[in-house]
């Protein structure tokens, strides 16, 4: 799960920080410092679902702004998928919506 959480954060922050012709955002980029696999791993081991959801929301909200908010088709879909991750009440329930969010963010890169 840690890898998927990190991938969601990475794809979201790529939407925010990458520009055409600019250098890509990578896992070791300073923008990823609070969203590294180890950070998520600690939260998963602690079972801290709320903190995980908060960190996901931080990334998704930045990506949502980069997409033009919920006024755009891409933004509305991103918000819908993010809302599904917020509905999870256990880490197991987070798996499917998290995977869907990851695939969507990767697809719209």
C-alpha positions in Angstrom: 0.0 0.0 0.0 2.9 2.4 0.7 4.0 2.2 -2.9 0.5 3.0 -4.1 0.2 5.9 -1.7 3.5 7.3 -2.8 2.5 6.9 -6.5 -0.7 8.8 -6.0 1.2 11.6 -4.3 3.8 11.6 -7.1 1.3 11.7 -9.9 -0.7 14.5 -8.2 2.4 16.6 -7.6 3.6 16.0 -11.2 0.4 17.8 -12.3 1.3 20.7 -10.1 5.0 21.1 -10.5 6.0 19.7 -13.9 6.0 22.0 -16.9 6.6 21.3 -20.6 10.3 21.2 -21.2 11.0 21.4 -17.4 12.7 18.7 -15.4 10.4 16.0 -14.1 9.3 15.5 -10.5 10.9 12.3 -9.2 10.4 10.3 -6.0 13.5 12.0 -4.5 12.3 15.5 -5.4 12.0 17.9 -2.4 8.3 18.3 -3.2 7.9 14.7 -2.3 9.6 14.9 1.1 6.4 14.7 3.1 5.0 12.0 0.8 7.8 9.4 0.6 7.1 5.7 0.8 8.7 5.6 4.3 6.4 8.3 5.6 3.3 6.4 4.3 4.8 3.1 5.5 5.0 4.5 9.1 1.4 5.7 8.9 0.2 2.3 7.5 2.1 0.4 10.3 0.5 2.7 12.8 -2.9 2.2 11.2 -3.4 6.0 11.0 -6.0 6.1 8.3 -7.0 9.7 9.0 -3.5 11.0 8.6 -3.1 9.0 5.4 -6.3 10.5 4.1 -5.2 14.0 5.1 -1.9 13.6 3.2 -3.7 12.3 0.1 -6.1 15.3 0.3 -3.1 17.7 0.4 -1.8 16.3 -2.8 -5.2 15.9 -4.5 -6.2 19.5 -3.7 -3.0 20.9 -5.2 -3.6 18.7 -8.4 -7.3 19.8 -8.4 -6.2 23.5 -8.5 -3.7 22.7 -11.3 -6.6 21.2 -13.3 -8.8 24.2 -12.9 -10.9 23.0 -10.0 -14.1 21.2 -10.1 -15.3 23.4 -13.0 -13.4 21.2 -15.4 -14.2 17.6 -16.5 -10.8 16.4 -15.2 -11.3 18.2 -11.9 -14.7 16.8 -11.3 -13.5 13.2 -11.9 -10.5 13.8 -9.7 -12.7 15.1 -6.9 -15.1 12.2 -7.3 -12.3 9.7 -7.0 -10.7 11.5 -4.0 -14.1 11.5 -2.3 -14.2 7.7 -2.6 -10.8 7.6 -0.7 -12.3 9.8 2.1 -15.2 7.4 2.6 -12.9 4.5 3.6 -13.2 3.6 7.3 -10.4 1.0 7.3 -7.1 0.6 5.4 -8.5 -2.4 3.6 -11.4 -0.2 2.3 -8.9 2.3 1.0 -7.3 -0.1 -1.4 -9.8 -0.1 -4.3 -10.4 3.7 -4.4 -6.7 4.4 -3.9 -5.9 2.2 -6.9 -8.5 3.9 -9.0 -7.2 7.3 -8.0 -3.6 6.3 -8.9 -4.6 5.0 -12.3 -6.6 8.2 -13.0 -3.8 10.5 -12.0 -1.3 8.5 -14.1 -3.6 8.6 -17.1 -4.0 12.4 -17.1 -0.3 13.1 -16.8 
